[in-house]
Amino acid sequence: MSRILNLTQLRKGLSACRGIARLPLRTIYCTSRKHAEESGAASALGKRWKDTAETVIIGGGCVGTSLAYHLAKAGMKDVVLLEKSELTAGSTWHAAGLTTYYHPGINVKKIHYDSLKLYENLEAETGQAVGLHTPGSVRIASTPARVDEMRYQMTRTHWHVTEQYMIGPEKVQELFPLLNMDKVLAGLYTPGDGHIDPYSLTMALAAGARMYGAQIYNPAPVTGLSQMSDGKWDVQTPHGTIRANRIVNTAGFWAREVGKMIGFEHPTIPVHHQYVVTATVPEVKALKKELAVIRDLEASYYLRQERDGLLFGPYEKMEKMVLQDSWVREGVPPGFGKELFESDLDRIMEHIEMAMEMVPVLKKADIINTVSGPITYTPDLLPMVGPHQGVSNYWTAIGFGYGIIHAGGMGKFLSDWIRNGEPPYDLIECDPNRYGKWTDVPFTCAKARESYGYNNVVGYPKEERFAGRPTSRTSGVYELLKDKGSMGFHAGWEQPHWFYKPGDETGYKPSFRRTNWFGPVGRECRLVMEKVGVIDLTPFGKFIVKGKDSHKLLDRLFANTMPKVGLTNISHMLTPNGRVYAEVTITQLEPGKFLLITGSGSELHDLRWIEREAVEGRYDVDISNVTDDIGVLGIAGPDSRKVLQKLTNEDMSDAGFKFLHCKSIELAGVTVRAIRISYTGELGWELYIDQKNMAAVHQAIMAAGKDEGIDNFGTYAMNSLRLEKGFRGWGAEMNCDTNPLEAGLDYFIKLNKPADFIGKAALQEIKAKGLKRKLSYISLDTDDIDPEGNETIWHNGKVVGNTTSGAYSYSSQQSLAFAYLPLELCSVGQKVEVELLARKYQAMVIQEPLVLTEPTRTRLQKKAKGKV
């Protein structure tokens, strides 16, 4: 009975706070903090107005001020930040201010690390207090699946600089002695985590930016953006126009409105996030040291100490959370900046009750404030950071659901990219170009709702989320295949991962170990190795480059030589510092006309790089994106030639249609562009077909291959087969963190070709200095688990490297992985250990490939016959 009474009191106490929901937050619970207030319009308009700038930053929250600080500190002259009202207006001022080194993303961890290291020293540098507290944080595991998730994350953390520990219940209680320990199984402890005052942080960044020469104008709303013929921008404000070499959109939940000025519909949307603050809690006040921040993952909330009380913030489930979707349709209300929404505590009562069970002192706590404010979400919860495809010199740093912890590191990341012409490390998961025209408002709303509601669900490998699917991007065979297998989501496309047969356990069954897909994927691998299989490869990015300077442009962009007419090769775009920006399959269709094929996840990422070079180099070319127009079917296996030959008069023999050759053929009455290549490493072709004809061609192939036992296969099988053949994958074995020499791509890099391709000089220097590590091919002795990439590798008790990708080899009945190891550990036969779910498995460097590719097998067979 007393528990019900306390809950009732709590509900009443929370409801009483609704009347002050529109007061500035710093007057509610930060009254003892002294802030150096901005003097507003008088100060801004009292400065000399600059009519030119190297960089104009639009938006004065923590992200915008961080970018201004980093650019100015690095020596860039003429950095201008324009803020429409006051610094911190929007989402920054009311944020809970959590800071953490933790992130499941491998390189987003670096962003968090750089942020916290900056915040630790910012007060000393600028003289502005930031209110940083670093008591550490604990993510609480109260289910076996959550314990596995923590083991999984530890596996991916040991090779990073950030400290992180998996701890038992005793240590959890030591860090947060007010917990009810009944359900606590373990914790993930990150020293140095904590919280910061967002207002003070932003003011310190602004002070630092000014100290290094940046100009900050406010109130100075941007009213228009016009691009000049030379690529520069006219940025219009009520106070005048600034001509800028580049503009950066850091406008928070106004980002869509800034984007619309130049024709973009950025997929960002504000969501309502609520948290509550208690009055003094005697048990908290009596503590000798500050409580660690806790994240109760099953109950989906965070809780931290706020002075002598507590601050509690939940993430409601999908069906209860609220989107401010009217702002997407109608725009942000004029004048909204430092206002809040009315709280709706019924939405979070479920979480409050669970929090009171976990932290019993909450039952008697008095609530002094409820905050319900807008934070900006993208469909996948990650921000959009970098240059935008489709227009030059327009950059974004928007969509920050966790702007406080991202601000410092992202400001540095973007500053380095702007100044150096390439990203300092790979962060493609945050590339703004991962979205496209298919990312419409209904999709954005559905995914933002899902991402918010799933904020603290268990993060499994091979994770799939289904809200908003399918999009407008479906291949010509989607309707034929959608009910026959498990679909994956790739850049808006639905693509089969694996297919069902009678007796299979169907559906999406996530796990940290082998699950229902394991047997069927083996069946599909055997299909391709022994018979013939068909795969939908439509999500590939596809570009046509043609024109007088097409060959010259591609010779500048790619490290390989360009293929002759009718031939295909694998080529790589490098950054100026010699790292792998992209891997592309290039075919010269006719003189001066090239077909470029790239991975689904890097379509606009690669297109932007190509377009930028074409514009800056003034090449006379036409570049078109034909990704949505052309479907792709892959057919692979020893009987693939026999099946295709039944449908065409073209000579499909080895002599008539050689490896890496391309021909336009008639297939079942449909014109198809066929390239003899297969990422399975088996005999195969890729067939490029108009989307409207794709289903008919698929049906004809399946009918023709009936006697050969033809069937569909998915991307899981393709990944296993490509690993057996030693094929590298972009985004895993190679990316902007690696150079092609250490990745073992020497064959594709033509340092002696006459053209001065991008990255050539840097690569020559790298080669002259010698490598420190090398991509190695390893086999593992495992049980019910396989590597997938980014696991820690140990040798003699020390961390020595990391895996990049991995899978089970059904041909050899063992696990395989690629891994970066120091040169002294790269020899065949070298033994190491690979950590999987907190257990170290024996592994050995082996000769690659494990299985020879079909072209190699054919060549060796011919050679052997010749000797006989």
VENQUI-V307996 format. One record per run of one state. SS is the DSSP state (@ for helix, = for strand, . for the rest). FROM is the first residue (numbers start at 1). TO is the last residue. If there is no record, write none. Layout:
ss->SS from->FROM to->TO
ss->SS from->FROM to->TO
//
This chain:
ss->. from->1 to->1
ss->@ from->2 to->20
ss->. from->21 to->24
ss->@ from->25 to->29
ss->. from->30 to->40
ss->@ from->41 to->45
ss->. from->46 to->51
ss->= from->52 to->58
ss->. from->59 to->61
ss->@ from->62 to->73
ss->. from->74 to->78
ss->= from->79 to->83
ss->. from->84 to->97
ss->= from->98 to->99
ss->. from->100 to->107
ss->@ from->108 to->126
ss->. from->127 to->132
ss->= from->133 to->133
ss->. from->134 to->136
ss->= from->137 to->141
ss->. from->142 to->143
ss->@ from->144 to->155
ss->. from->156 to->164
ss->= from->165 to->167
ss->. from->168 to->168
ss->@ from->169 to->175
ss->. from->176 to->180
ss->@ from->181 to->183
ss->. from->184 to->185
ss->= from->186 to->190
ss->. from->191 to->193
ss->= from->194 to->195
ss->. from->196 to->197
ss->@ from->198 to->211
ss->. from->212 to->214
ss->= from->215 to->218
ss->. from->219 to->221
ss->= from->222 to->227
ss->. from->228 to->232
ss->= from->233 to->237
ss->. from->238 to->239
ss->= from->240 to->249
ss->. from->250 to->251
ss->@ from->252 to->260
ss->. from->261 to->267
ss->= from->268 to->278
ss->. from->279 to->281
ss->@ from->282 to->285
ss->. from->286 to->292
ss->= from->293 to->296
ss->. from->297 to->300
ss->= from->301 to->306
ss->. from->307 to->308
ss->= from->309 to->314
ss->. from->315 to->322
ss->= from->323 to->323
ss->. from->324 to->325
ss->@ from->326 to->330
ss->. from->331 to->344
ss->@ from->345 to->358
ss->. from->359 to->359
ss->@ from->360 to->364
ss->. from->365 to->366
ss->= from->367 to->378
ss->. from->379 to->383
ss->= from->384 to->387
ss->. from->388 to->393
ss->= from->394 to->398
ss->. from->399 to->402
ss->@ from->403 to->420
ss->. from->421 to->427
ss->@ from->428 to->430
ss->. from->431 to->431
ss->@ from->432 to->434
ss->. from->435 to->440
ss->@ from->441 to->453
ss->. from->454 to->477
ss->@ from->478 to->481
ss->. from->482 to->484
ss->= from->485 to->490
ss->. from->491 to->492
ss->= from->493 to->499
ss->. from->500 to->516
ss->@ from->517 to->530
ss->. from->531 to->532
ss->= from->533 to->536
ss->. from->537 to->540
ss->= from->541 to->546
ss->. from->547 to->549
ss->@ from->550 to->557
ss->= from->558 to->558
ss->. from->559 to->564
ss->= from->565 to->565
ss->. from->566 to->566
ss->= from->567 to->574
ss->. from->575 to->578
ss->= from->579 to->590
ss->. from->591 to->592
ss->= from->593 to->598
ss->. from->599 to->599
ss->@ from->600 to->616
ss->. from->617 to->621
ss->= from->622 to->625
ss->. from->626 to->629
ss->= from->630 to->636
ss->. from->637 to->639
ss->@ from->640 to->645
ss->. from->646 to->660
ss->= from->661 to->667
ss->. from->668 to->669
ss->= from->670 to->675
ss->. from->676 to->683
ss->= from->684 to->690
ss->@ from->691 to->704
ss->. from->705 to->705
ss->@ from->706 to->708
ss->. from->709 to->710
ss->= from->711 to->712
ss->. from->713 to->714
ss->@ from->715 to->724
ss->. from->725 to->729
ss->= from->730 to->730
ss->. from->731 to->733
ss->= from->734 to->734
ss->. from->735 to->738
ss->= from->739 to->739
ss->. from->740 to->745
ss->@ from->746 to->748
ss->. from->749 to->759
ss->@ from->760 to->769
ss->. from->770 to->772
ss->= from->773 to->780
ss->. from->781 to->791
ss->= from->792 to->795
ss->. from->796 to->797
ss->= from->798 to->809
ss->. from->810 to->813
ss->= from->814 to->822
ss->@ from->823 to->825
ss->. from->826 to->830
ss->= from->831 to->836
ss->. from->837 to->838
ss->= from->839 to->845
ss->. from->846 to->853
ss->@ from->854 to->867
ss->. from->868 to->868
//
